[in-house]
Amino acid sequence: MSGPNKFGSPPGQDPEGAASASGTARSKGASQSSAAGRIARAVASAVLIVLTCVLVPVALLATWVHDIALDTDRYVSTVKPLATEPAVQDAAVHRITEAVGVRVNGEQAASDIADWLVTQGLPARAADALKGLGPQLDAAVNQAVTKVATDVVRSKAFVTVWTDANRVAHNAVVHALTGKGRGAVGVSEGTVTLDLGTVVEQVKQKLVDAGLKPAEHIPTVNKQMVLFQSDQLAKARKGARLLDIVGNWFPILVVLLGVAGVTLARGRRRALARTALGAAFACLVVAIALVVARHYYLDHLSPEVQSKAAAAEVFDTLVRFLRVSLRTAIVLGIVIALGTYFIGPGRLPVAVRGRSERTADATARWAAAHQVRTGRVGTWAQTYRRAITLVALLVVALVFALWNYPTVLTVLLLVLVLLAVLAVLALLAASGRQAAEGRPAAPSRPGDAQG
């Protein structure tokens, strides 16, 4: 029986073959580990990108709750224009007239006057005729009340009353959404009402001053005007309280999730485009859902809401900021996706970039022919063009992030500014290339020719 050979390997086994097999095993192990790492990164990137797309509209909703519903100044400035909306004014006039007119009975007044005149010798037939004027007297009184209420509501004083009432009422709106605080607005079973007592008292005083003495006896009556009504209001409190807690930090968290997802992706340019389009699509879905919710809300108003037009104005005003934010996010997502597409290797982006460079070169040659040169600035722009472009992108992104309530117009304005900067940079870089290509060789000195 033979023992191990001189290389220490068992009989019949080639030591070089053993080493090769060991190396192959290690290579396979490393390859499998690398593949597993790539799969893990791809899965993590996909999860983060999907979360980002889903959470972008939620972040906008959190900002709306935090900045509109829970900020007194923003809330008051949002609802202040409602005081001049015809639909809201008509609803206020109707509610005030109803509150005042319920205590002024023309028929009863005519009957009392007729009875009193009978005691003074008025014939019964004439008294009956006077009693028949009751409906006309009642209509005249109601018309007078409506006219006075309309004058009060459409005056500048009503804007002040409306603004002050909503400012005092803000705590109750907070209560409606988060269950905290109270105010001049009543919140009961999903119905938010505004107290018009000050306006009713003004109308009452104007009627008395005009000579309508029965208005003095108008007692304190229900003067509530329904601002908003929803059976789901109580159910939404938990969600609103959560959104209030996360507040302005939630959008930052969503951005960080998106950055992490794009960074982990293998193709970052495509991942960025997909994230932008996915977020834009999610915001579009929420915007459509908001339209559907508006129609559903208006079609299912309770009888307490006396004016559908006024309810529509209130709803549209309160969600205006959210709508603008959703539209802005949609446009921003499309702009980012288009930007990533036009810096890619596709046929159209390459053709567009090539045409832009040729145009810049032609402009630089024309400028050089007319003795217009950029000197060191052009050379510097050509040398550091990529870095300058990156800085410009970061500056525009920072301006957008710090912009107070950006809109679609803000996005388009920043895009135009960025394109203008890139166009100027392209012209400067083309001038730098033109100067480098046309620079003559340095003249030789006399001593250089002698060896």
C-alpha positions as CSV (number, residue, x, y, z in Angstrom):
1,M,0.0,0.0,0.0
2,S,1.4,3.3,-1.0
3,G,1.5,6.3,1.3
4,P,1.2,10.0,0.6
5,N,3.4,11.4,-2.2
6,K,6.1,13.9,-1.6
7,F,3.6,16.9,-1.9
8,G,1.6,15.5,1.0
9,S,-1.4,14.7,-1.1
10,P,-3.2,11.4,-0.8
11,P,-2.2,8.8,-3.4
12,G,-3.7,9.4,-6.8
13,Q,-4.6,13.1,-6.3
14,D,-2.9,15.8,-8.2
15,P,-1.9,18.7,-5.8
16,E,-2.3,21.3,-8.5
17,G,-5.8,20.0,-9.2
18,A,-6.7,20.2,-5.5
19,A,-5.6,23.8,-5.5
20,S,-7.5,24.6,-8.6
21,A,-10.7,23.0,-7.2
22,S,-10.3,25.0,-3.9
23,G,-9.9,28.2,-5.9
24,T,-12.9,27.4,-8.0
25,A,-15.0,26.8,-4.9
26,R,-13.9,30.1,-3.3
27,S,-14.7,31.9,-6.6
28,K,-18.2,30.3,-6.7
29,G,-18.7,31.3,-3.1
30,A,-17.7,34.9,-3.7
31,S,-19.8,35.0,-6.9
32,Q,-22.8,33.7,-5.0
33,S,-22.2,36.2,-2.1
34,S,-21.9,39.0,-4.7
35,A,-25.1,38.0,-6.4
36,A,-27.0,37.8,-3.1
37,G,-25.7,41.3,-2.2
38,R,-26.9,42.6,-5.5
39,I,-30.3,41.0,-5.0
40,A,-30.6,42.4,-1.5
41,R,-29.7,45.9,-2.8
42,A,-32.2,45.7,-5.6
43,V,-35.0,44.6,-3.3
44,A,-34.1,47.3,-0.7
45,S,-34.0,49.9,-3.5
46,A,-37.4,48.8,-4.9
47,V,-39.0,48.8,-1.4
48,L,-37.7,52.3,-0.6
49,I,-38.8,53.7,-4.0
50,V,-42.3,52.2,-3.7
51,L,-42.6,53.6,-0.2
52,T,-41.4,57.0,-1.4
53,C,-44.0,57.1,-4.2
54,V,-46.8,56.1,-1.8
55,L,-45.8,58.5,0.9
56,V,-45.3,61.6,-1.2
57,P,-49.0,62.5,-1.2
58,V,-49.3,61.5,2.4
59,A,-46.5,64.0,3.2
60,L,-48.4,66.7,1.3
61,L,-51.5,65.9,3.3
62,A,-49.5,66.1,6.6
63,T,-48.2,69.5,5.6
64,W,-51.7,70.7,4.8
65,V,-53.1,69.5,8.2
66,H,-50.1,71.1,10.0
67,D,-49.9,74.4,8.1
68,I,-53.6,75.1,7.2
69,A,-55.8,73.4,9.8
70,L,-53.6,74.0,12.8
71,D,-52.0,77.4,12.0
72,T,-54.3,80.2,13.0
73,D,-52.9,82.9,10.7
74,R,-52.8,80.6,7.7
75,Y,-56.3,79.3,8.4
76,V,-57.7,82.8,8.7
77,S,-56.0,84.0,5.5
78,T,-57.4,81.0,3.7
79,V,-61.0,81.4,4.7
80,K,-61.0,85.3,4.7
81,P,-61.9,85.5,0.9
82,L,-65.1,83.4,1.6
83,A,-66.6,86.6,3.1
84,T,-66.9,88.1,-0.3
85,E,-68.0,85.0,-2.2
86,P,-71.6,85.5,-3.5
87,A,-72.6,81.9,-2.6
88,V,-71.4,82.3,1.0
89,Q,-73.0,85.8,1.3
90,D,-76.4,84.5,0.1
91,A,-76.2,81.6,2.6
92,A,-75.4,84.1,5.4
93,V,-78.3,86.4,4.3
94,H,-80.7,83.5,4.3
95,R,-79.6,82.3,7.7
96,I,-79.8,85.8,9.2
97,T,-83.2,86.5,7.7
98,E,-84.5,83.2,9.0
99,A,-83.2,83.9,12.5
100,V,-84.7,87.4,12.5
101,G,-87.9,86.9,10.6
102,V,-89.0,84.0,12.7
103,R,-90.1,86.5,15.4
104,V,-91.8,89.1,13.1
105,N,-95.3,87.9,12.2
106,G,-97.0,90.2,9.8
107,E,-100.4,88.4,10.0
108,Q,-100.4,88.6,13.8
109,A,-99.5,92.3,13.6
110,A,-102.3,93.1,11.2
111,S,-104.8,91.2,13.3
112,D,-103.7,93.1,16.5
113,I,-104.0,96.4,14.7
114,A,-107.5,95.5,13.3
115,D,-108.7,94.4,16.7
116,W,-107.5,97.6,18.3
117,L,-109.2,99.7,15.5
118,V,-112.5,97.9,16.1
119,T,-112.4,99.0,19.8
120,Q,-112.0,102.5,18.4
121,G,-115.1,102.2,16.3
122,L,-113.9,100.8,13.0
123,P,-116.6,98.8,11.3
124,A,-116.2,95.0,11.3
125,R,-116.0,94.8,7.5
126,A,-113.2,97.3,7.4
127,A,-111.4,95.4,10.2
128,D,-111.7,92.1,8.2
129,A,-110.3,93.8,5.2
130,L,-107.4,95.1,7.3
131,K,-106.7,91.6,8.6
132,G,-106.6,90.4,5.0
133,L,-103.5,92.6,4.5
134,G,-101.6,90.3,6.9
135,P,-99.8,88.3,4.2
136,Q,-98.8,91.4,2.3
137,L,-97.5,93.0,5.5
138,D,-95.6,89.9,6.4
139,A,-94.0,89.8,2.9
140,A,-93.1,93.5,3.2
141,V,-91.5,92.9,6.6
142,N,-89.5,89.9,5.3
143,Q,-88.4,91.9,2.3
144,A,-87.2,94.7,4.5
145,V,-85.3,92.2,6.8
146,T,-83.7,90.6,3.7
147,K,-82.7,93.9,2.3
148,V,-81.1,95.0,5.6
149,A,-79.4,91.6,6.1
150,T,-78.0,91.8,2.5
151,D,-76.6,95.3,3.1
152,V,-74.9,94.2,6.2
153,V,-73.4,91.0,4.7
154,R,-72.1,92.8,1.7
155,S,-70.5,95.6,3.6
156,K,-66.9,95.7,4.7
157,A,-68.0,95.3,8.2
158,F,-69.0,91.7,7.5
159,V,-65.5,90.9,6.3
160,T,-64.2,92.0,9.7
161,V,-66.8,90.1,11.5
162,W,-66.2,87.0,9.4
163,T,-62.4,87.2,9.9
164,D,-62.7,87.8,13.7
165,A,-65.2,85.0,14.1
166,N,-63.0,82.5,12.2
167,R,-59.9,83.6,14.2
168,V,-61.7,82.9,17.4
169,A,-63.2,79.7,15.9
170,H,-59.8,78.2,15.0
171,N,-59.5,76.3,18.2
172,A,-62.8,74.5,17.4
173,V,-61.5,73.6,13.9
174,V,-58.5,72.1,15.6
175,H,-60.9,70.3,17.9
176,A,-62.8,69.0,14.8
177,L,-59.6,67.5,13.4
178,T,-57.6,66.5,16.5
179,G,-60.1,66.5,19.4
180,K,-58.2,69.4,21.1
181,G,-59.4,72.8,21.9
182,R,-62.7,74.6,21.6
183,G,-63.8,77.9,20.1
184,A,-66.7,80.0,18.7
185,V,-67.3,77.2,16.1
186,G,-69.4,74.4,17.3
187,V,-68.5,70.8,16.4
188,S,-71.2,68.3,16.9
189,E,-71.4,64.9,15.2
190,G,-69.3,65.9,12.2
191,T,-71.0,69.4,11.8
192,V,-68.9,72.5,12.1
193,T,-70.9,75.7,12.6
194,L,-70.1,79.4,12.8
195,D,-71.9,81.7,15.2
196,L,-73.4,84.7,13.3
197,G,-74.7,86.3,16.5
198,T,-72.9,89.6,15.9
199,V,-74.3,90.0,12.4
200,V,-77.8,89.2,13.6
201,E,-77.6,91.9,16.3
202,Q,-76.4,94.4,13.7
203,V,-79.4,93.6,11.5
204,K,-81.7,93.8,14.5
205,Q,-80.4,97.3,15.4
206,K,-80.7,98.5,11.8
207,L,-84.4,97.3,11.7
208,V,-85.1,99.2,15.0
209,D,-83.4,102.3,13.7
210,A,-85.5,102.1,10.5
211,G,-88.6,102.2,12.6
212,L,-89.6,98.6,12.7
213,K,-90.4,98.5,16.4
214,P,-91.4,94.8,16.6
215,A,-87.7,94.0,15.9
216,E,-86.9,95.2,19.5
217,H,-88.6,92.1,20.8
218,I,-86.5,89.7,18.7
219,P,-85.0,87.4,21.4
220,T,-81.8,85.5,21.2
221,V,-82.3,82.7,18.7
222,N,-80.2,80.0,17.0
223,K,-77.8,81.9,14.7
224,Q,-75.5,79.1,13.6
225,M,-74.3,78.8,10.0
226,V,-73.0,75.4,9.0
227,L,-69.5,75.6,7.5
228,F,-68.8,72.0,7.1
229,Q,-70.6,68.7,7.6
230,S,-69.2,65.1,7.3
231,D,-70.2,61.9,9.0
232,Q,-66.5,60.8,8.7
233,L,-65.2,63.7,10.7
234,A,-65.0,61.9,14.0
235,K,-63.3,58.9,12.3
236,A,-60.7,61.1,10.7
237,R,-59.5,62.5,14.0
238,K,-57.0,59.7,14.7
239,G,-55.4,60.2,11.3
240,A,-55.4,64.0,11.7
241,R,-53.7,63.7,15.1
242,L,-51.0,61.5,13.6
243,L,-50.4,63.9,10.8
244,D,-50.2,66.7,13.2
245,I,-47.5,64.9,15.2
246,V,-45.3,64.1,12.2
247,G,-45.9,67.7,10.9
248,N,-43.2,69.2,8.8
249,W,-40.7,66.4,9.5
250,F,-42.5,63.8,7.4
251,P,-41.7,65.4,4.0
252,I,-38.0,65.4,4.9
253,L,-38.2,61.7,5.9
254,V,-39.9,60.9,2.6
255,V,-37.1,62.7,0.7
256,L,-34.5,60.7,2.6
257,L,-36.2,57.5,1.8
258,G,-36.3,58.4,-1.9
259,V,-32.6,59.4,-1.9
260,A,-31.7,56.1,-0.2
261,G,-33.7,54.1,-2.7
262,V,-32.1,55.8,-5.7
263,T,-28.6,55.5,-4.2
264,L,-29.0,51.7,-3.7
265,A,-30.3,51.2,-7.2
266,R,-28.0,49.8,-9.8
267,G,-29.1,52.2,-12.5
268,R,-29.5,55.4,-10.5
269,R,-30.6,57.6,-13.4
270,R,-33.5,55.2,-14.3
271,A,-34.3,54.8,-10.6
272,L,-34.6,58.5,-10.2
273,A,-36.9,58.8,-13.2
274,R,-39.1,55.9,-11.9
275,T,-39.3,57.5,-8.5
276,A,-40.3,60.8,-9.9
277,L,-42.9,59.3,-12.2
278,G,-44.2,57.0,-9.5
279,A,-44.6,59.9,-7.0
280,A,-46.3,62.0,-9.7
281,F,-48.7,59.2,-10.5
282,A,-49.5,58.7,-6.7
283,C,-50.3,62.4,-6.4
284,L,-52.5,62.2,-9.5
285,V,-54.5,59.4,-8.0
286,V,-55.0,61.4,-4.8
287,A,-56.0,64.5,-6.8
288,I,-58.6,62.4,-8.7
289,A,-59.8,60.9,-5.3
290,L,-60.2,64.5,-4.0
291,V,-62.4,65.4,-6.9
292,V,-64.5,62.2,-6.3
293,A,-64.7,63.0,-2.6
294,R,-65.9,66.6,-3.4
295,H,-68.8,65.3,-5.5
296,Y,-69.7,62.6,-2.9
297,Y,-69.6,65.3,-0.2
298,L,-71.9,67.7,-2.1
299,D,-74.3,64.9,-3.1
300,H,-74.7,63.8,0.5
301,L,-75.1,67.0,2.4
302,S,-77.3,66.9,5.4
303,P,-80.4,69.1,5.7
304,E,-78.5,71.4,8.1
305,V,-76.4,72.6,5.1
306,Q,-78.8,75.1,3.5
307,S,-76.7,76.1,0.5
308,K,-74.9,73.6,-1.7
309,A,-73.1,76.4,-3.5
310,A,-71.8,77.8,-0.2
311,A,-70.7,74.3,0.9
312,A,-68.8,73.9,-2.3
313,E,-67.0,77.2,-1.8
314,V,-66.0,76.3,1.7
315,F,-64.8,72.9,0.6
316,D,-62.8,74.2,-2.3
317,T,-61.2,77.0,-0.2
318,L,-60.1,74.6,2.6
319,V,-58.5,72.1,0.2
320,R,-57.0,74.7,-2.2
321,F,-53.5,74.4,-0.7
322,L,-53.7,70.6,-0.9
323,R,-54.8,70.8,-4.6
324,V,-52.0,73.2,-5.5
325,S,-49.5,71.0,-3.7
326,L,-50.6,67.9,-5.6
327,R,-50.4,69.7,-8.9
328,T,-47.0,71.0,-8.1
329,A,-45.7,67.5,-7.1
330,I,-47.1,66.1,-10.4
331,V,-45.4,68.7,-12.5
332,L,-42.2,68.4,-10.5
333,G,-42.1,64.7,-11.0
334,I,-42.6,65.0,-14.7
335,V,-39.9,67.6,-14.9
336,I,-37.4,65.5,-13.0
337,A,-38.2,62.4,-15.2
338,L,-37.7,64.5,-18.4
339,G,-34.5,65.8,-17.0
340,T,-33.1,62.3,-16.3
341,Y,-34.3,61.2,-19.8
342,F,-32.5,64.0,-21.6
343,I,-29.2,63.3,-19.9
344,G,-29.4,59.7,-20.8
345,P,-28.0,57.7,-23.8
346,G,-31.2,57.6,-25.9
347,R,-31.2,58.6,-29.5
348,L,-33.3,61.7,-29.0
349,P,-31.4,63.0,-25.9
350,V,-28.0,62.5,-27.7
351,A,-29.4,64.3,-30.8
352,V,-30.7,67.2,-28.7
353,R,-27.5,67.6,-26.8
354,G,-25.4,67.4,-30.0
355,R,-27.5,70.0,-31.6
356,S,-27.2,72.3,-28.6
357,E,-23.4,71.9,-28.6
358,R,-23.2,72.6,-32.3
359,T,-25.3,75.7,-31.8
360,A,-23.1,76.9,-29.0
361,D,-19.9,76.2,-31.1
362,A,-21.3,78.1,-34.0
363,T,-22.2,81.0,-31.7
364,A,-18.7,81.0,-30.2
365,R,-17.1,81.0,-33.7
366,W,-19.3,83.9,-34.7
367,A,-18.4,85.8,-31.5
368,A,-14.7,85.1,-32.1
369,A,-14.9,86.4,-35.6
370,H,-16.4,89.6,-34.3
371,Q,-13.6,89.9,-31.6
372,V,-16.0,88.9,-28.8
373,R,-14.1,86.5,-26.5
374,T,-14.6,85.3,-22.9
375,G,-11.0,84.8,-22.1
376,R,-10.1,82.9,-18.9
377,V,-13.8,82.7,-18.0
378,G,-14.6,80.6,-21.0
379,T,-11.6,78.3,-20.4
380,W,-12.6,78.0,-16.7
381,A,-16.2,77.1,-17.7
382,Q,-15.0,74.5,-20.1
383,T,-12.7,72.9,-17.5
384,Y,-15.2,72.8,-14.7
385,R,-18.4,72.5,-16.7
386,R,-19.6,69.3,-15.0
387,A,-19.0,70.7,-11.5
388,I,-20.7,74.0,-12.3
389,T,-23.7,72.1,-13.7
390,L,-23.9,70.0,-10.5
391,V,-23.7,73.2,-8.3
392,A,-26.5,74.8,-10.4
393,L,-28.7,71.8,-9.9
394,L,-28.1,71.7,-6.2
395,V,-28.8,75.5,-5.9
396,V,-32.1,75.2,-7.8
397,A,-33.1,72.2,-5.6
398,L,-32.2,74.1,-2.5
399,V,-34.2,77.1,-3.6
400,F,-37.2,74.9,-4.3
401,A,-36.9,73.2,-0.9
402,L,-36.8,76.6,0.9
403,W,-39.5,78.2,-1.2
404,N,-42.6,78.9,1.0
405,Y,-45.5,77.0,-0.5
406,P,-44.2,76.4,-4.1
407,T,-46.7,76.1,-7.0
408,V,-46.6,74.9,-10.5
409,L,-45.5,78.4,-11.6
410,T,-42.6,78.1,-9.1
411,V,-41.4,74.8,-10.7
412,L,-41.6,76.2,-14.2
413,L,-39.8,79.4,-13.2
414,L,-37.0,77.4,-11.6
415,V,-36.7,75.2,-14.7
416,L,-36.4,78.2,-16.9
417,V,-33.7,79.7,-14.7
418,L,-31.8,76.4,-14.7
419,L,-32.1,76.1,-18.5
420,A,-30.9,79.7,-18.9
421,V,-27.9,79.0,-16.6
422,L,-27.0,75.8,-18.6
423,A,-27.3,77.8,-21.9
424,V,-24.9,80.5,-20.7
425,L,-22.6,77.8,-19.4
426,A,-22.7,76.0,-22.8
427,L,-21.8,79.3,-24.6
428,L,-18.9,80.0,-22.2
429,A,-17.6,76.5,-22.5
430,A,-17.9,76.7,-26.4
431,S,-15.9,79.9,-26.3
432,G,-13.3,78.3,-24.1
433,R,-12.9,75.4,-26.6
434,Q,-12.8,77.8,-29.5
435,A,-10.0,79.7,-27.7
436,A,-8.0,76.5,-27.0
437,E,-8.4,75.3,-30.6
438,G,-7.4,78.6,-32.2
439,R,-4.5,79.5,-29.9
440,P,-1.2,79.8,-31.9
441,A,1.9,77.9,-30.9
442,A,4.3,79.7,-28.5
443,P,7.1,81.4,-30.5
444,S,10.6,79.9,-30.0
445,R,13.3,81.9,-28.3
446,P,16.6,82.6,-30.1
447,G,18.7,80.4,-27.9
448,D,16.4,77.3,-28.3
449,A,17.6,76.7,-31.9
450,Q,21.3,76.2,-30.9
451,G,22.3,72.9,-29.6
